[in-house]
Amino acid sequence: MKTGGSGDVIPSEDAAHLLQVEEVSVSFGGIRAVSQVSFDLDQGCCGLIGPNGAGKTTLLDTLAGIHTPREGRIRLDGHDLTGQSSTWRAQHGIRRTFQRHQAFGWLTVEENLLVALEWRGRTRRILADLVATPSTRRRRRAHAGRIEHVLELCGLLQVRHQRAATLPIGQVRLMEFARAIVDEPRLLLLDEPTSGLGPEDTERLGSVVREITATGTCAAVLVEHDLDFVMDVCDRMIVLVLGEVLAAGDPAEVCRDPEVISAYIGVA
Ligand SMILES: Nc1ncnc2c1ncn2[C@@H]1O[C@H](COP(=O)(O)OP(=O)(O)OP(=O)(O)O)[C@@H](O)[C@H]1O
């Protein structure tokens, strides 16, 4: 991992996990939203489930650098990134998707992906560059293969030239997912990605999440209320209740746990 301009990264002495969450607690005033949560992730997709107010989004936001933990540490590839900004984390391969979409509506689907691909490591001129100068055209050609592949993977080839604002919500969500994976992140943080998707798009999204997290180069943490989707794409599951880990492990086993059934599945 490279250090960012402002970043002092501290290597862990332990064998590095891709993601290591160590006794992380997050509070808002007197509310302890996340309490002493620890887990590792090396590959695959880890589902984060639990009732409303359990602390799932807070934990995801903390991994993304939106909140700072009151206690604990977060490491990526062994490097401590607890105090790093969300921009720094994004530049080092962490991508977070949001429940509310954040597409550039006036750009086409393909341009949205190009912006995402070019953003990494750069902070200026990207939108301005979309007016095609010769250097922009050269860069577009260099990125064309990757964009083509991701458009195909996400079922967006046919709408590649449509403006994002004109797409139905299901395709906007798939495009947002495509933007998150186009520059091959190390860690994806997915916040209720099936929200607003119909069964066909949900199935496609599930197969893309499975495919990209099966390569071993990208892992994902998924917050999702659709338990069928979690069971379909996750090889691991963590159940949070009132900010604490109630159960963790193989999804099928976790779902059979009587405490999990009583605290969440019975009411989900
Ligand atoms: N910005 C904030 N300021 C104050 N309290 C907050 C803030 N964000 C979350 N909380 C509180 O922290 C706790 C955990 O909330 P969080 O949104 O993380 O839960 P969640 O499991 O994602 O819930 P849901 O499934 O409803 O989205 C809740 O009590 C919530 O009210």
The ligand as an SDF file (V2000), in Angstrom:
LIG
                    3D

 31 33  0  0  0  0  0  0  0  0999 V2000
  -25.4630   10.8100   13.0680 N   0  0  0  0  0  0  0  0  0  0  0  0
  -26.0290   10.2810   14.1500 C   0  0  0  0  0  0  0  0  0  0  0  0
  -26.2600   11.0230   15.2480 N   0  0  0  0  0  0  0  0  0  0  0  0
  -26.8210   10.4840   16.3570 C   0  0  0  0  0  0  0  0  0  0  0  0
  -27.1910    9.1940   16.4700 N   0  0  0  0  0  0  0  0  0  0  0  0
  -26.9970    8.4040   15.3920 C   0  0  0  0  0  0  0  0  0  0  0  0
  -26.4110    8.9020   14.1870 C   0  0  0  0  0  0  0  0  0  0  0  0
  -26.3400    7.8740   13.2920 N   0  0  0  0  0  0  0  0  0  0  0  0
  -26.8510    6.8030   13.9090 C   0  0  0  0  0  0  0  0  0  0  0  0
  -27.2510    7.1140   15.1590 N   0  0  0  0  0  0  0  0  0  0  0  0
  -27.8150    6.1910   16.1360 C   0  0  0  0  0  0  0  0  0  0  0  0
  -26.9290    5.0920   16.2460 O   0  0  0  0  0  0  0  0  0  0  0  0
  -27.6580    3.8690   16.3600 C   0  0  0  0  0  0  0  0  0  0  0  0
  -27.2750    2.9360   15.2110 C   0  0  0  0  0  0  0  0  0  0  0  0
  -27.8010    3.4770   14.0000 O   0  0  0  0  0  0  0  0  0  0  0  0
  -27.4960    2.8440   12.5610 P   0  0  0  0  0  0  0  0  0  0  0  0
  -28.1460    3.7220   11.5430 O   0  0  0  0  0  0  0  0  0  0  0  0
  -26.0570    2.5960   12.4350 O   0  0  0  0  0  0  0  0  0  0  0  0
  -28.2650    1.4550   12.6790 O   0  0  0  0  0  0  0  0  0  0  0  0
  -28.6410    0.4480   11.4820 P   0  0  0  0  0  0  0  0  0  0  0  0
  -28.4110   -0.9230   12.0200 O   0  0  0  0  0  0  0  0  0  0  0  0
  -27.9330    0.8180   10.2430 O   0  0  0  0  0  0  0  0  0  0  0  0
  -30.1980    0.7160   11.3480 O   0  0  0  0  0  0  0  0  0  0  0  0
  -31.1520    0.6070   10.0220 P   0  0  0  0  0  0  0  0  0  0  0  0
  -31.2420   -0.8390    9.6730 O   0  0  0  0  0  0  0  0  0  0  0  0
  -32.4520    1.1690   10.5160 O   0  0  0  0  0  0  0  0  0  0  0  0
  -30.5240    1.4500    8.9360 O   0  0  0  0  0  0  0  0  0  0  0  0
  -29.1280    4.2500   16.3950 C   0  0  0  0  0  0  0  0  0  0  0  0
  -29.5260    4.3730   17.7410 O   0  0  0  0  0  0  0  0  0  0  0  0
  -29.1540    5.5940   15.6980 C   0  0  0  0  0  0  0  0  0  0  0  0
  -30.2390    6.3800   16.1430 O   0  0  0  0  0  0  0  0  0  0  0  0
  1  2  1  0
  2  3  1  0
  2  7  2  0
  3  4  2  0
  4  5  1  0
  5  6  2  0
  6  7  1  0
  6 10  1  0
  7  8  1  0
  8  9  2  0
  9 10  1  0
 10 11  1  0
 11 12  1  0
 11 30  1  0
 12 13  1  0
 13 14  1  0
 13 28  1  0
 14 15  1  0
 15 16  1  0
 16 17  2  0
 16 18  1  0
 16 19  1  0
 19 20  1  0
 20 21  2  0
 20 22  1  0
 20 23  1  0
 23 24  1  0
 24 25  2  0
 24 26  1  0
 24 27  1  0
 28 29  1  0
 28 30  1  0
 30 31  1  0
M  END
$$$$
